[in-house]
Each structure stands twice: as structure tokens, then as C-alpha cells.
Amino acid sequence: SCKIFFDKDPLKIVRAQGQYMFDEKGEKYLDCINNVAHVGHSHPHVIKAATKQMELLNTNSRFLHDNLVQYAQRLAATLPEKLSVCYFVNSGSEANDLALRLSRQYRGHQDVITLE
């Protein structure tokens, strides 16, 4: 299943730091595909925030929590007024699925065009 990414055997990545990933032999690779361009892997501020949240409550967004509402309000305050509704999802795939379902509901069409 990894042939789409690798000509040879797939990489066995065992750790990451900043913009780099490291294999089991210690070889360093620049990570250009794992959505880490903003802060990188193992960023201390992200780790601290995640640890603080997990010490309080470790769950997903299907349950109500004041932090979700507060974050949505802070996020919406930075956007144009038309963009005032937030949907929290746990992955890009789930975001794409939600976007398709919302657009189909809004427009009433089932057709989709995708580009490779």
C-alpha cells in the first residue's frame, strides 16, 4: 500500500522533531507531507498545551465542553461575519466528507468534480 509514496521499501519512521523525521537507523528526512509546516513535530508549546488539555479531559469533539465554545468564538472573531459557524472534525478526510455533505444539502446536487 505504500508503493504510491516509495520506489523501494517504505520508511520506518520512529521519531520526529521540528521539520524532520528520523528512521530506525537515525537517517534524517525533511517532512514535506505531514501537515507540520506551521509548528513542526514535537513543538514544546504544542506539547505543553496538549498535555494540559489531556490532564483535564482527553476526548473528541462529539461531547460538549466550554473550551470548544470558547475556541470557536475566538476563531470566529478573526474571520468575516459570514464565517461565523465552526465545525470541529478530527481529520482531513472527515473535513472533506462534511464539506461534501454540506454542499450537497445546500445546493441539492450530488455531482462532484475532483482534481488529482
N, C-alpha and C positions, 0 to 999 in steps of 0.2 A: 504493500500500500504506500510505501514511501518513495517508490520509483519516480513519482511526479516531481520530487524535490532533489533526488540524489542520483548521480550517474553510477556510483559504486554503492557500497554498503551505507546504510543510514548512520548518521552521527549518534553517538550515545552521549548526550549532554548530561553532566552530573551537577553543575552549579553555574551561577551567573552573577556578575557584578557589573553595575553600570551598563554600558552598551555592549558588553562582551559576555559570551557564553564559553564554557570550558568543557572539553570532553574528558573521558576517563583517563586519558594519557596526559592531561594538562595542556593540551593544544588550545589556543585562544582563537575564537571566531567572533567577528563583528556581527551582532544581531540586527538584521535588517527586516525581519518579518514578524516579530512577536509583539508588536504594539507597545514597545518600550521607549519610543522616541522622546516622550515627554520628560520622564524622570529616570529611566533606566531600571535595571534589575537591582533589587536589594537596597533601594534608596532609604537612608536612615529615617527621614521624615515620614515616608510611607509606612515603613515597618513600625515606627512608634505609633502612628495613627491607627494602623490595623490592629496592633496589639492592644491598644487602649479600648478599641471597639470590641474586640473578641473577649476581653476581660469582662466587659459589660454584658454583651449579648452576641452570640455567633449564630446568625440565621440569615435567611434571604429576605427579599422584599415582599413576600406574599403576606406577611403579617404587618399590621400597623405598628408604627413606632414614631415617636416625636422627632427623632433625628431625620427620618425620611422627609417629613413635612418641612422641617427647618431647612434641610438641604435644598429641597425643591423650591422653597421661597427665595433662598439666596441665589440659586441658579436662575430662576425666572426674573429676578431683579436685574440681571445683567443682559437680558435679551429684550428684543422688541415686544411690545404688549401683545401682539398676535401670537407670540410663542410663550404662552402662559401655562401650558399643561405639560406635566412631566410624566413619562412612563419609565419606570426603572426595570431593567431587564438584566440578566446575568451573562449574556454573551452576544457576540455579533450575530450569530445565527438566530437567536431569539429576537434581536432587534429587527433583523430583516423580515422575519416571519410576522412580527407585529406590524411593521410598516406595510407589508403586503395586505394584511387583513384590514388595516385601517383604510388604505387607499381603495381597496375593493368595496368596502362598506360605503365610503364617501362617494365614489364615482359610479358604483353599480356595475362595474366591468370586471371580468375575470381574466382578461388577457394581460400578459406580462412580456416585456422585452428585456432581455439581459445581454450584456456585452461581456466578452471574455477578455 
